Amino acid sequence: MRWLVTGAGGMLGRDTVDELARRGEDVVGLDRAALDITQQAAVDEVLAEQRPDLVVNCAAYTAVDDAETDEERALLINGDGPRHLARACAANGARMIHVSTDYVFAGDAGTPYPEDHPTAPHTAYGRTKLAGEQAVAKELPTSSAIVRTAWLYGVHGRSFVRTMIDLESRRDTLDVVEDQRGQPTWSADVAARLADLGPHLGRGASGVFHATSSGEASWYELAREVFRGLGADPDRVRPVGSEAFVRPAPRPAYSVLAHGRWQELGLPPLRDWQAALHEALPLIRKESLRETP
């Protein structure tokens, strides 16, 4: 099977290309400079040339706060871009996996969101990502999958975990929000699950799947676990409420996703967030030190 990964310069895109290559798959990764998914003609040309069996769209506008005042641009990338890819896939007989987000939900639940829970985004970012989901489902109703993830961190690029690693060596104490809950998720685990999902799309699987780590935590609990993993005193992390960090886009109070649909494919949910974090930390720290002047 021939794979094409868009957004291959980002955290998840890079991990996905690496994972597929490690498995010996025929994969081409294209970053934003190589393919601007907001341009239908460019998308059509690339898919006609590459002839992929499956496209994994990791390209996205992810600046959650900026989207509040730049929703038109965010919609071009998060809404129109996936539509262009899906249309080109339909024209070329390719299947598609589109990566989405927990922000399509209201974020005010008390139990994990199942894949079929009604969407109700409260931010511009969430609205644009939902538009992308809807476009892919419309253009490729039986040969596409929407994979929602959340609270991503990885070796490449910026993330909350990377920030905690950097600040641990520079701050005596750190105030971190304790009233927002979600699932810290290593991008490498999501990449592996995208690679697992691909062959199932050829056997009739489609629709929405949730790819986040098992368990849940607050940002405060995650920060303490990062400190603990670094051999630092977790009590240096202090809990505060969301009102201490007012942002242009409201953050969901509850972003925990359920993972029921993997059972249909005979695949387990992703592993516990703490186990993944402690495996990832040495790799992220090494990369952080390498990039520090």
N, C-alpha and C positions, 0 to 999 in steps of 0.2 A: 504494500500500500504506500502511495506517495503522499506525504504530508506537506502542507504549506502553513507556516505559522506567521501571522501578522503581529506587529507590535513586538518583534523579536529583540528590540533593544531595551525593553523594560524588564523589571524583576521577574515576573511570571513568564514572559515570553522567552527570556534567556534560559530559564530553568527548563521550560518545555522543550526547546530545541535540544538542549543538552541531554535531557532524559530520553528523547526519541533517538538521538544519535547513539547514546549508550546502549539502547536496545537493538541497535543495528537497523533502525528504520531509515527509509529514504526520506529525508526531511530537508526543506529549504526554509530558512528563516529570513524574514524581511522586516527591517526597521522602518521608521517613519520616512527616512530619506529615500529608501528603496521603493516604498509604496505608500502613497497618500490615499487612505481608504475613503476620504471625502470626495474623491474624483472618480465618478463611475467609469469614465473612459480608461483611466489608468488601471482600475481594478479589472475591467474586462480584458485589457491587453495582457496583464500579468497572468491571469488565470488561463487564458487561451494559450499562452506560451508555456506555462509550467504544467498544465494539465494535472492538477492534484486530484487525488481521490477524496481527500478530506482537508478542509481548511479549519484551523484553530485561530479564532480571532482574540488575540490578547491586546490589541490596540485599543486605547481608551483615553479619554480626558478624565483625569483623576483628581484634579485640583478642586476638592469639594467646596472650599470657601470661595474660590475665584468664580466658580460656576454661578454663584448667586447674582453676580453682576455681568457674567459673560455666558449666559445660558444659550444664546444663539450659537456661539462657537462650540460650546459643549455638545449641543444637539447635533451639529454637523458631524462630530467625531463619534459620539455615543449612539446617535439615532440613525442618521443618514449613512454613516460608514458601514454599519452592520447590514443595512438594507442593500447597499451596493454589493457587498460581498455575497449576500444570500442570493441576489438576482444572478450574479455571475456564476455562483455554484449551480443554480438551477439550470442555467443555460449550458453548463459544461458537464452536467451529470455528477457533480461532486456533492459530498455531504459536508456538514459544518457543525463545529462546536463553538459556541459563543459564550465568552466569560462575562458574567454580570455580578451583581452586588446585593448585599443585605439592605442597602438603602432604598430598594423598591418597596420595602415594608414601612409601616408607620413607626415601628420601633418602640411601641408602648405595650407590648404583650407581656404576659407573665410566664408563658410556657414556650418552648421552642416552636418556631414557625415551620409548619410542614410546607412541602413544595407547592401545594395547591392552595395555600392561604391567600385570600384576597390581597392584592397589592394596594398600597396607599402612600406613595412617597411624599415626604414633607420637605424635600429640598430640591433645588434645581438639578443638582447632580443625579438624585434619585429619579426625577422625572425623565431626564435624558437617557438614563440607563434603561428604564422601563420601555421607552420608545424603541430602543434597540432590540430588546427582547421581543416586543410585539412585531417588529418588522421581520425579524428572522423567522418567527413562528408563522407569519403570514406567507412569506415567500417559500419557505421550506417546511411545510407542516409535518411531513413524515420522515424527513431525512436530516433533521437538525436536533441539537441538544443545547439547552441553556444551562450553564453551570454557574451557579451563584457561589461566591466566596466572600470572605470578610476578614478584617483585622490581619491582613497579610504582612508578613515580614520575610526577608530573605537575605542572602549573601550580597546580592547586587542591589544598589539603590538605597534610598532613604526609607526608614520605617520607624515605628515607635520603639521597637527593640533596639535598633541601631542607635537611636537617640539616647536611650537609657544606658547603653554601653559607653557611649561617648561622655555622657554627663556624670557617670559614676566616678570617673577619675578627676572631675573638675568641680564637683559640688560636694559640700559636707552633708547637706540634706536636700531632699527633692520632694516637692508637693505634686501629688498625682491624683487624678479624679477617681473616686471610688463608687460613684452612683451611675456608672454606665457599664453594662455587662455584655460580653460577647465571647467569641471563640478565637483566641490567638492561633494563627494558622501559618505554618511554614510553607512558602511558595513551592519548595521542592516536593512536598507531599501532594500539593494540588497538581503540579506538573505530572507526577506519576499517575495520578488518578485520571487526568485528561488522556494520557497514553493508554490507560486501561480501557477507557470508555470508547475510544475510536473504533476498535473492531466490532463492538456491540452495535454501533450505529449501522453497520452493514448487515446486521441481523434483526433489524426491526425496532431497536430501542430508539426512543425520541422523547422530547419533552424536557421538563425541568428537573435538575438534580442540584443538590446542595453539597458543596465540597468545602467543609470547614472541619477543623479538628474536633474531636470529641471532648466533652466536658465544657465548662464555662468559667469565666473569670472577669473581674473588673480590671480596668487599667491599673489600678493600685496593686491588685494582686499580681498582675503580670509584671509590673516593675519590681516588686519584691522578689519574684522568682528569678528575674534577670540578675538582680544583685546577688541573690543566693548562689546562682550558677557561676557568678564571677568570683565567688569567695568573699564577697563584701557583706557587710551587716545589713540585712533587709530592713531593720528598724530605722535606717537612714531615710527610708521612703515614708512620707507622711500623707495620710488621706485627707482629701478636700472634696468639696462638692463641685458640681458642674459650674456653679455660679462664679467660681474662682477663675474660670477660663472661658469667658464669653467669646463665641466665634460667630462669624457672619452666617454660617449654616448650622442649624441646630443638630447636635449629635443624638443618635438614637439612644434612649435609655436602655433598651433591651434589643440586642441583635443576635440572639442565639437561634441557630437554624437546625431543624430536624433533618435526619438523613435517611428516611424510610425507603426511598426509591432504589437505593443501591442493592437492597435485598432482592429486587426483581431480577437483577443481573448476576446474582450470586457473588457480589462484592461486599466486603465489610465496610463500615464507615471508616473515615480516617482515624488514625491513632489519637491517643490522649494528647492534649496540647502541651502538658508538662514534659512528656517523654520526647516529643518533637523538639521543643525549645532547648532542652539540654543537649540534644545532639547537634542542633544548629548553632548554638552559642559560640563554640570554639571557632567555627568557620567564619561566622560574622565578625567576631573579634579580630581574627587574623586579617580579614579584608579591611577592617576599620584601621588597624595599625599600618597596613600596607599603604593606605591612601592618605594617612596623616603625614604632613610635611615634617 
